[in-house]
């Protein structure tokens, strides 16, 4: 009988232990997106791409990315391992545009595709779709491709800086589509 009682007590403890551990570590939701954060990230995104991609304004470049910036691209692999390396890549792209060995282009964010997720004590994750247009000699534009992205933004001294980029699912534009 004592053996049966010991087995019963052991079983009860075994069954109750996970419940008590679960109660000590409840599942809680992550931080909720505020309208203010959504506006800040969308504005930071626009500022970054206007300065670096659309206008080749390199004077602001270093302040828009983190020192430990990294970028991964589905077509080219890891393209940057630091903020300085990224700025150098952008600088080279801009020089190639100026000398005619690269196409002038513009990046457009698809606003209704954006999703933003706050990251406590760091910043925010932004996902979405963007389109890339080639700018012709007559200033008309041709949609060239679209892709998805995931950006990790870090808040540094009250400013938003891009820390990580995943750029993927690049698709050439359908020449028969109207955009």
C-alpha positions in Angstrom: 0.0 0.0 0.0 2.9 2.4 0.8 4.3 1.6 -2.6 1.0 2.4 -4.2 0.8 5.7 -2.3 4.4 6.6 -3.3 3.6 5.9 -7.0 0.4 8.0 -6.7 2.2 10.9 -5.2 5.0 10.7 -7.8 2.4 10.7 -10.6 0.6 13.7 -9.1 3.9 15.7 -8.8 4.9 14.7 -12.3 1.6 15.9 -13.7 1.5 19.1 -11.7 5.1 20.2 -12.3 4.7 21.2 -15.9 1.6 23.2 -15.0 3.3 25.1 -12.2 6.3 25.8 -14.6 3.9 27.0 -17.2 2.2 29.3 -14.7 5.6 30.7 -13.8 6.3 31.4 -17.4 3.1 32.6 -19.0 2.9 33.3 -22.7 2.5 37.0 -23.3 2.0 38.9 -26.5 4.8 40.9 -28.2 4.8 44.6 -28.2 2.0 46.2 -30.2 2.5 48.5 -33.2 1.7 52.1 -32.6 0.7 54.6 -35.3 3.7 56.7 -34.3 6.1 53.8 -34.8 4.6 52.9 -38.1 5.0 56.5 -39.3 8.6 56.6 -38.0 9.7 53.4 -39.8 7.9 54.3 -43.0 9.5 57.8 -42.9 13.0 56.3 -42.2 12.5 53.8 -45.1 11.6 56.7 -47.5 14.4 58.8 -46.3 17.0 56.0 -46.7 16.0 55.0 -50.2 15.5 58.6 -51.4 19.0 59.5 -50.2 20.9 56.4 -51.2 19.0 54.8 -54.1 16.9 57.4 -55.7 19.2 60.4 -55.4 22.7 59.1 -54.6 23.0 61.5 -51.7 26.0 59.9 -50.0 26.5 62.7 -47.4 23.8 61.2 -45.3 24.6 57.6 -46.0 26.7 56.7 -42.9 24.1 58.1 -40.5 21.3 56.0 -42.1 22.8 52.5 -41.4 24.4 50.9 -38.4 28.2 50.2 -38.2 27.5 46.5 -38.1 25.0 46.7 -41.0 24.5 43.5 -43.1 22.7 42.9 -46.3 21.7 39.6 -47.9 20.4 39.5 -51.5 18.9 36.4 -53.1 20.7 37.1 -56.4 24.1 38.1 -55.0 24.4 36.6 -51.5 25.8 38.6 -48.7 26.5 42.0 -50.3 27.6 44.0 -47.3 29.1 43.2 -43.9 29.3 46.7 -42.5 27.8 50.1 -42.9 31.0 51.4 -44.5 31.0 48.6 -47.0 27.4 49.3 -47.9 28.1 53.0 -48.4 31.0 52.1 -50.6 28.8 49.8 -52.7 26.2 52.6 -53.1 28.9 55.0 -54.0 30.2 52.7 -56.7 26.6 52.2 -58.0 26.2 56.0 -58.2 29.5 56.4 -60.1 28.4 53.7 -62.6 25.2 55.6 -63.1 27.1 58.8 -63.7 29.4 57.3 -66.3 26.6 55.4 -68.0 27.7 51.9 -67.2 24.6 51.3 -64.9 21.0 52.3 -65.4 19.4 55.2 -63.5 16.7 53.7 -61.3 14.1 54.5 -58.7 12.8 52.4 -55.9 9.1 52.5 -54.9 7.7 51.1 -51.8 4.3 49.3 -52.1 2.7 51.0 -49.2 -0.2 48.6 -48.6 2.3 45.7 -48.4 4.2 47.0 -45.4 4.0 45.2 -42.1 5.9 46.6 -39.1 6.7 44.7 -35.8 8.2 46.4 -32.8 11.2 44.7 -31.2 11.6 45.6 -27.5 14.8 47.3 -26.5 16.0 47.5 -30.1 13.8 48.8 -32.8 11.4 47.3 -35.4 11.1 44.7 -38.2 9.6 46.0 -41.4 8.5 43.7 -44.2 7.0 44.5 -47.6 7.3 44.7 -51.3 9.1 47.2 -53.4 9.4 47.9 -57.1 12.4 49.1 -59.1 12.0 51.4 -62.2 14.5 52.2 -64.8 14.6 55.8 -65.7 14.9 56.3 -69.5 16.8 59.2 -71.2 13.5 61.0 -71.8 12.8 60.7 -68.0 10.0 58.2 -68.5 10.1 55.1 -66.3 9.9 51.4 -67.0 9.1 48.9 -64.3 12.0 46.5 -64.3 11.4 44.2 -61.3 9.8 43.8 -57.9 10.9 42.0 -54.7 10.2 41.4 -51.1 12.3 42.7 -48.2 12.7 42.4 -44.5 14.5 45.2 -42.7 15.6 45.3 -39.1 15.7 48.9 -37.9 17.6 50.0 -34.8 16.9 53.1 -32.8 20.2 54.8 -32.1 20.2 58.0 -30.0 16.7 58.8 -31.2 17.4 58.1 -34.9 16.4 55.1 -36.9 19.2 53.2 -38.6 19.0 50.2 -40.8 20.8 47.3 -39.3 19.9 44.2 -41.5 18.4 43.8 -44.9 17.0 40.6 -46.5 16.1 41.3 -50.2 14.5 38.3 -51.9 12.0 37.0 -54.4 13.2 39.3 -57.1 10.9 39.0 -60.2 11.4 40.6 -63.5 8.5 42.8 -64.5 5.9 41.3 -66.8 6.2 43.4 -70.0 2.5 42.8 -70.7 1.3 44.2 -67.4 0.1 47.8 -67.0 1.5 49.5 -63.9 
